[in-house]
Amino acid sequence: MLHYRASAMKLTLLQTLLNPKSAECSTTLRRFRFEYAALAIERIATMHPFIEGNKRTALATTMAILNRGGYTLPDSLDTMTFVKEVAMGMHDRESIVAWLRDNSVSIS
């Protein structure tokens, strides 16, 4: 039951990030898009809130956050390798933010 409750709370947080209701929330999301995306990929990939599909969910959530901020990640082996490395704990949050900044592409 605790596992389910924790997952529900995480989903509520992600829904709030992905569906901002105010202009202020949207501005904040755009300003800190890489930080939010790094938090999402790190927490979902390393904490394993789901039985399976954690890396896929982490990447999808990160992509959604980046898309809301006007960016995307290339569909490449480098991206998939990076997600696996994050899941194995090989990157701290600062290096994740740096990787996202360096590898994201503007969709504007």
Secondary structure, DSSP 4 states (H G I P E B T S, - for coil): -HHHHHHHHHHHHHHHHHS--SHHHHHHHHHTHHHHHHHHHHHHHHH--SSS-HHHHHHHHHHHHHHHTTEE---SHHHHHHHHHHHTT---HHHHHHHHHHH-EE--
